[in-house]
Amino acid sequence: MIKIHDNVSLVEEIVSFEKVNEVECFTYRDIFAWPCLRLLFAFKWRDVHQAYSPVQDNQTTVGLERPRTESWKRKIQMMWQARGEKKHLHPRAKVLFFSWSNRLRDIDGVLYNSIVDIPAGIIQGQGVPVIVYEEKSCSQARLVPTGSISNYIRGRTKTGRILKGNQTPRDYPEWIDLFCRWMGNNVDSSISPLYVVNHLERLYCLSRVYQAVFKNIQPQAVVIDVWYGWTYFPVTIAAHRLGIKTVDIQHGSQGRSHFAYADWFKPAPKNFYSPVPQAFWVWGETAREDMLRLNESFFEEERIAVVGNHWLNCWVDESLPGITAEIERVKKLSPTSGGPRILVTLQPFADYGSLYRAMELSPDHWNWMIRFHPGMDKAQRADMTRRFYKARPGAVIEGVSGSLLFPQFHLVDVHLTHDSTCALEALAFGCPTVTFHQRGLQRFEEFIRKEVMLYAPQEDSRQIIEAVERLLHTSERLCRGAARRVFAPPRKDLVSLL
């Protein structure tokens, strides 16, 4: 058995299971369940063993709630009556985007979803009706028409009862026992067959609800921000049933260490619907080549399109209204002394003992800016703020986390992080990064070779200081050049991809 100690070995263990077991037979009702279970295994292992979880996965806890058995058609009719709607539940649109409200960014009083709004606006500008759905509604000005999918969906799923449907705990596919044993052996967190059945039954029923939504809206394509979660699995499945094209839009770093984008090699069996999207929109050639290389027998070249990172490009070029003013506002938060500015982007539950020491030992003229991860709670922030001020009384903490990240990259000289995707985005602004975690060494190996990023062992404060000193002499041009393969020029003809 492979001992799982990081994301790479996690993927290797999943692949080893796939090779010796007929996971193509892991079906439930009309759903190819293995992709969901593959990711359930990864999420469970990460929750038990890893230091932190991405924010969007906190949002997917609604996927663990269990709906009660009731006629979905009757429930939809009751909802129509309650709202006084006579014909259509939703307006018609050709393209639907599904995203998250924690993506919203305020620029001069206008809210933008940093992943989907600009691509959605480009498509809408070419005469194709678009709706952006998020898990919460928003009354402020937006670039494109929006709706709250959660108000519609959660009203049908929020209950503590167990949904049995046509199955009972004594009647489920035999492969579920095999999966539960494997998961218990590797994750140190045993689960019951009933737990798996409830998840899959809820997935099936939610997919039927989305199917009813799609029949009203009649879209030709669905674009999803973070496809690999129990919140949006049913969206893809419902779209596949109706022959609607499904697209995943890149939201963060991908590659060998990401269990949702590496080593897929068994497609859905005939007459079963998979939660895996049909197409993937990626930022640049690096992501495209990684997906093809890591999933050689699973993805054809035409399924992966390079579209660029539209939100990032707007900040690099300062091409959205209000961006220049936002950069000027952030300047007021940054240190005013003439020394180099060093931005630290923190991640939850990591060990920052050596960072405190590095800040304490660093030259007096260095200016430190500390940005907390959105997933950090108030108690953790308060404790770390006290420690940072003790290590460096002049550190700038207040207001940094509440401001947008990209304007800060315009102002800082070096970026420090464990292994955040922010390191890639910083390069596009000409800012090099020190990564001080083994995951960062794995994830950013290409850029460490190019010396636009450096790795310093987490436990060695002196090496962290030395790495920062070296990167202070790295040219912006070198960093921007390294970012070109990661972030291609933003594509404008998105309609042709749908």
N, C-alpha and C positions, 0 to 999 in steps of 0.2 A: 504494500500500500504506500502511496506517495504521501509523505507528511506535508500537510498544507500549512504553509507559513507566510504566504503572500498571495497576491492576485494571480501571478503567473502559475504558481503551483496549484492554485485553486482551479484554474482553467484546465491544467494538465490532469487533475483528478477527475473532472467532469468528462473530459475526452476519453480517459481510460475506461470509465463506466460505459460510455456510449459504444466503445469498440467491442465490449464483451457482452453487451445486453441488446436485445432487439427493441431499442427505444422507439423505433418507428411503429411499434405495436402499442405504445403508450397513448391510447386514445380514450376520449370520454365523450359520450354522445356523438356529436359530429365534429368535435374539436381534436386537433392534434395537440395533446397536452404536454409533450416533452419539453418544448421551449419554455413553457410556464414553469415546469418543475425544475428545469435546469437553473432558471433564475431564482426560484424559491430557495433552492439549495445554496446558491451564491449569497443571497440576501441573509439567510439564516447564519451561514458561516461568518459573514462580515459582522453581523450584529453581535455574535458571541465572542469573536476573536479580534476584530480590528478596532482601531482607535476611534474612528469616526465614520459617519454616514453622510452622503450628500443630502442637501436640504430637500430636494424634490422627492427623495424616498420617504422623508417624514410625511409628505403630503399623501403618500399612497397607503397610509394606514387605514383609510376608508375601505380599502380592498379586503380588509380582514373582517369587516362586518358581515353579518349573515342575514339575508332577507327571508321573509316568511313566504310560504307557498300561497300564491294567489294568481288569478288570471291577470296577466299583464295587459291584455286588451281591456279588461274591465277597469283596471287601475288608470289606464290612459284616458278612458272615457270619463271617469270620475274627476280626473284632473282638469280635463277640458271644461266640464260643467262648472267646477269650482272657480275657474278663471274667466268664465264667460266667453271662451273661444269657440267659434263655430266650425271653422273649416280646417285651418292649418295650425299645427302646433308651433311651427317655426317658419320664418320666411324662406323662400327658395334661394339657393346659392349653388354655384357650380363647384366651388372649392371650400372645404372646411379645414380650419386649423385648430388643433387641440393643444393647449399649453397650460401654464400655471400662473396664478396671480403673483407668486413671488418673483416672477420675471419683470414685473412692472417697474419702470424707472421714470421719474418725474423730471422733465426738462422744460423749465420756464412755464410750468402750469399745465403742460400736456403730458399725459402718461403714454409711454411706449413699452410694449412687450419686447424685451431685448432680443428674443429669439425669432419671433414670428411676424411682428407687425410690419417690418419693412418689406420682407418678401411678400407678405399678404397685400401690402399697399401697391407693390409693383404689379402684381397680378390683377388687382382691382383697377389699376390705372390703364390696363390693356383691355378693359371692357368686360372682364369676367367677374361676376358677383362673388363676393367672399364674405365669410363670417369667421371670426376668431372666437372660439369657445375656451373659457377658463373655468377653474373650479369655483370662482367667486365672481359676482357681478361687480361692475364698476360704473359709477355715474359720471366720472370726469371725462374730459375731452380725450378722444382716442383717434388714432390714424385711420382705423378701419372699423366697420360695424362689429360689435362684440355681443356675446351672450354668455350667461352663466349656465354651464352644463350641470353643475353640482346641484343647483336647486331642483332641477328636473330629476336627476338620477337619485340623489340621496333620499328624496321623498319616497322612493320605492325600495330602498335597501336598508334603511337604518332600523334595525331591530335586533334583539338578542336571541331570537329563536333560531333554531337550526333548520335549514332548508333541506328537505330530503328529496323532494320531487318524486321521481319514479324509483329511487334507490333508498335503501336503508343502510345503517352501519353494517348489516350482515350481508349486504348485496352490493359488491363493488368489484371492479376488475382486479384480477390476481396481481398484476404488476404493481399495484399500490403498496402491497406488503413488501415487495422487493425494494421499492424506492424508499420506504420508511426505514428499513434496516440499513440501507446504504447511508442514508442521511444521518441516522443515529450514530453510526460508526465513525463518521468523519466530522460531524459538527459538534459533537458532545451536547446535543440538544435533541432529545427524542421527540418525535411527533407521532400521532396516531393516524390510522387510516381515515378516521372520521374527520380529522383536521384537513387532510388532503381532499376528501370528498366534498366537504363544505366549500373549500376554496374553488374547486372546479365547478360545482353546481352553481355557485354564485356567479362565476365567470360566464357560464352558459346562459343564465337568466338575464344578466346584464347585457350580454350580446344581443339578446332578443329585444330588449328595450331600445338599444341603439339602432337596431334594425328598423324598428318602427319610426324612430327619429329620421333616419336616412330616407325612408320611403316618403316622408313628408317633404323633406328638403330637396331630395333628388340630386345630390352632388355627383360629380364625375370623378372627384379625387378628394382624399382625406390626407392631410399632412399632420404628423404627430411629433411633438416635442417630448422626448423620452418615451419610446415605445415600450421599454422593458419594465413594466410595472403592472400591478393588478388593477390600477385605475384605468389604463388605456389598452390593456390586452383586449377587452371586449369590443373596443372601437374597431380594431383591426379585423377581428374575427367577423363582426357584423358586416363590415365593408366587403370582406372577401366573399361572404355569402351572396351579396347582391352584385358582385362583379365590379365594385368601385375600386379604383386604384388607390393604394396605400403607400405613403412616403414617410420615412423617418428623416427629420432635419437635424443635422449635427448640433449639439448643444455644449459639448465639452471634448476633452481629449479621448481618443480611441486608441486601439492598438492591442498589442500582445497581452497587456495586463488587464484589459477590460473584458469581463466575462460575457457581455452582451454583444461584442463585436469580434470575438476571436474564436476560431476553431469550430465553426458550424459546418457540419458535413452530411447531415441526414435531413433532407427536405420532407415536407408533409406527405403522407401516403395519399393515394387517390381517394377522392370523395370525403376528405377531412380538411378542416379549415385551420390554418396556422395563425398564431398571433404575430409572426414575423412579417414586417412590411415587405412589399414587393420591390420597392425602390428606396435608395438612400441618397440624400443630398448632403454632400460633405464640403468642408471648408477649402480643401486644397488637394494637390496631387499626393502629398504624404499620406493623408487619410485614405485616399482612394487606393493607392498602391498597397497599403497595409491591409485593407479589407480584402482585396483580391488575393494577396499572398497568404493571408491567414485563413482564408475560407475558399480555397482553390476549387473545390468540387461543389460548392454551395452557391456562390454568387457568379453570375455572368457579368461581363464588363458593362453591358448596357444597363444593368440595374443600379449602377453607382455613378452619380453625376456630380461633378465639381461645380459648385455654385458660389463659393466664397462665403465670407462672414459679413453680411450687409451691415449689421449693427457696429461691429468693430471698425469697418471701413469708414462709416460716417464720423466716428470719433477721430480716426487718424487724419482724415481730410477736413474735419470740422465742417461737414456739409449739411448738417441738420440745423434748422432754426433753433437758436438758444444755446448751442453747444459752446460757442466762444464765451458767452456770458457765464456759463456754468464753469468753464475752466478758470475764469477770472475769480469767480466766487470761491472755488477750491483753493486758489492761491492764498487767500486770506487765512486759511486754516494751516497752511504749511509753514515751516520754520522760516524766520526772516534773516537768520545769520547767513554768512557767505559760504559755509561748509557744505559738503555733499549731503544729499537727502537720501535716506535709506528707508524704503517702505517694507514693512513686514506684514504679510497676509497670513493670519493665524487659522488653524484648523482645530476642531474640538478634540479634547481628551488626549492631546499629544503632550510629550514631555518637553518643556521649554527651559529647563534648568540651565543648560549651556547657553541658551540665547540670553537669559538674564545676565549671566556672567560675561558674555561677549559685549553686551551693551555697556556694562560697567567698565570693562577694560578698554573699550574702543577710544580713539582719539577724541579729545574734548570738543573739537570743531565738527564732529559728525552729528547730523541731525536725524533722529530716529522718529519714524511715523508708524503707529501701530493700528492695524485694521483687524477687527474681530470678524470671525466667520459668523454668518447669520444664524447658524445652528447652535451657537454658544448661548447658554442661558444667562440670566442676570447675575446669579451667584458666581458663576465661573468668570464672567467679565469683571466683576468687582474684585475678586481675589487676584486675578492676573493684572488688573490695572494697578493695584497696590504694589505688586511685585515689580512691575515695569517702572513705576515712579521711584521705587526704592533703588533699582539698578541704575536708572537714568532720570534724575529729577526733571530734566528739560525735555523729555520725550513728549511728542504730540500725540495724544490719544483722543481727546474730546473732539467729536465731530468728524473724525476720519472715517469711522465705520458707517456713519449715517450719510456720507456723501458718496457719489458715484465713483466707481473704481477707475474708469478710463481717464477722466480728467487728472487723476493723481499720477497716472503713468506719464502724462505730459510733463510733469514737474519733477519727478524723482530721478536719481542717478543709478541706483541699484535696488533690486527687488529681492526679498528673501521669502522662501516658503518651504513647507515640507515637500509637497508634490502636487500643488494645485495647478489646474489648467491656466491659471493667471500667468504662469511663467511663459507660456506660448504667446499669450496676448501682449505681455510686456514687450516681447521682442518686436512686435509690429510697431511699437512706439519708440523703438531704439533703446530699450532699457534691458540690460542683462540681469540674470537671476542667479542667486545662490540657492541651491536645494540642499537641505540638510537632513534628508531621510533616504533610506535605501530604496523606497518606492520611487522617489524622484530620480535616483541614479538609473533605475531601470527604464522609467518612462521617458526621460530626456537624454538618453545616451547619445543620440545623434548630435544634439546641440552642445553637450559637454565636450564631444570630440572637436567641435568647431570653436570651442572656447568662448561662446556667447553665454553659456551657463557653466557653473562650476559646482561640484559636489564637495561638501564638507561634512564629515561625520557628525551626527547629531550630538554626540557626547563631548566633542572637542571645541571649546569656545575659541581657542587660539586659531584653529584652522578656519573657523567661520570668519574671524576678523581678517585673516590673510586672504581668504577668497574674495571678500568685499573689496579689499585694497587692490587686488588684481583687476577686478571687474571695473573699478573706477576709471581705468585706462582703456576700456573697450570702446571702440567707436560706435556711434549710433548707426552709421552706414552698415557696419558689419552685422549688427543685430537685425536691422530691417531686411538685409539681404538674406539672412538665415530664415526669416519669417515668410519669405515669398512662396516657398513650397507648401507651407502650412496654410497660408491664407491667400488664395488666388484672388484676382480682381473680381468683384461681385458681378454675377451674371444677371443680365436684365431680361433675357427671353425665357423666363421661367414657365410661361404658359406652354411652350413647346415641349416641356418635360412631362406634362400632365396628360 
